[in-house]
Amino acid sequence: MLFILLGVLVLHLIILILLIVSTAASTWSVGDKVSTDLWYNCMTTSEGYHCKPASNEDWIQAVQALMILSVLFCFCSLIAFLYQLFRLVKGGRFFFTAIFQILASVFVMCGAIIYTVMSPDIGAQFGYAYVLAWVAFPLSLVSGLIYIVLRKKE
Amino acid sequence: MLTVLALASVVLLGIVPEQSQAITIYTGWERHALVGSDIRLSCSFFSWRWTSDDVTFSWTYRPDGSRDSISIFHYTGGEAYVDNKGPFRDRVEFVGNPGRRDGSILIKNLDFNDNGTFTCDAKNPPDIVGRPSSVRLLVFEKLPIQAGVITGAIIGVVLGLLVLIVVIYYLMRFLVARRVFSLSVSKHGKKKKEGSQQRQIKV
């Protein structure tokens, strides 16, 4: 049973790392020597590497907010899991952990969908931070569902 | 002793009016406005002397990317003279109060061609040594949203809702424990839990 616990914890940590990297790295769209969103537009010119702040449009700010919220909620669910692991009554379920994790997955999903729909059609392709967001969404959903069915040992 | 002090103060006050002192002029730094709207460009000054009757205000305009300034407003001798030939004809109105050191003007029906720098120069004789102050006007079609406003708003609302839900949850638990409320589902809830125990994965 220790393996299940360890596995669940490792999965949670992986999800948290994926979310943090996806939120912090500014490479949701990449082009030839250009990488943009979520926070900076950076380009490599002959003079070097220059960054300026990303555009202030509404949808980019919404994606920023949703990604930050998902990181916060994933982190809170980790804290709640560790807390409930030691303080839950025997036979109890990890409700708080599950709720926070599922909310985090919903926020990542909303952020990734908004970015997919609203990002400009021309030119750039999607970068690795965008891919990580889409990978983190099903992982966090599965993790949240595992927490719902998990029960503390009698 | 007192007479010496009185004489000294009179002499000093008598000397000072002969020199002119610096006058400090205040305008905004930058103003944003929408096309078609009106904007009030404020200009006030600080001077060590009382506001004289010969106080003058003058506003000049320099378009973006140009090096020439044109004069669009002048107030002198109690009369305001507005632009009646240049780009601002019939659009400038004097809304200041010279007695209160306010030389503000109102520009109506803004257009994209009005982007530029407006300079206010005020003189309060004999205080004429001063540096004119400039305000930059930016005309937008739609006012841009500052970075981080929507981000902060969404995060704040969600976290606020979370705190609210947690508070309500603990409040309800507290009130149920104190028998203020009684939940009729409590008996059903217990039976359901015991029934489904066998089917769960256990840690």
Chai-1 contact restraints between the chains, C-beta under 6 A:
chainA,res_idxA,chainB,res_idxB,connection_type,confidence,min_distance_angstrom,max_distance_angstrom,comment,restraint_id
A,M1,B,V203,contact,1.0,0.0,6.0,A-B,restraint_1
A,L5,B,V203,contact,1.0,0.0,6.0,A-B,restraint_2
A,N56,B,I145,contact,1.0,0.0,6.0,A-B,restraint_3
A,N56,B,A147,contact,1.0,0.0,6.0,A-B,restraint_4
A,D58,B,I150,contact,1.0,0.0,6.0,A-B,restraint_5
A,Q61,B,I150,contact,1.0,0.0,6.0,A-B,restraint_6
A,Q61,B,T151,contact,1.0,0.0,6.0,A-B,restraint_7
A,Q64,B,T151,contact,1.0,0.0,6.0,A-B,restraint_8
A,A65,B,T151,contact,1.0,0.0,6.0,A-B,restraint_9
A,A65,B,I154,contact,1.0,0.0,6.0,A-B,restraint_10
A,A65,B,I155,contact,1.0,0.0,6.0,A-B,restraint_11
A,L69,B,I155,contact,1.0,0.0,6.0,A-B,restraint_12
A,L69,B,V158,contact,1.0,0.0,6.0,A-B,restraint_13
A,V149,B,I201,contact,1.0,0.0,6.0,A-B,restraint_14
A,L150,B,V203,contact,1.0,0.0,6.0,A-B,restraint_15
A,R151,B,Q200,contact,1.0,0.0,6.0,A-B,restraint_16
A,R151,B,K202,contact,1.0,0.0,6.0,A-B,restraint_17
A,K152,B,V203,contact,1.0,0.0,6.0,A-B,restraint_18
A,K153,B,K202,contact,1.0,0.0,6.0,A-B,restraint_19
A,K153,B,V203,contact,1.0,0.0,6.0,A-B,restraint_20
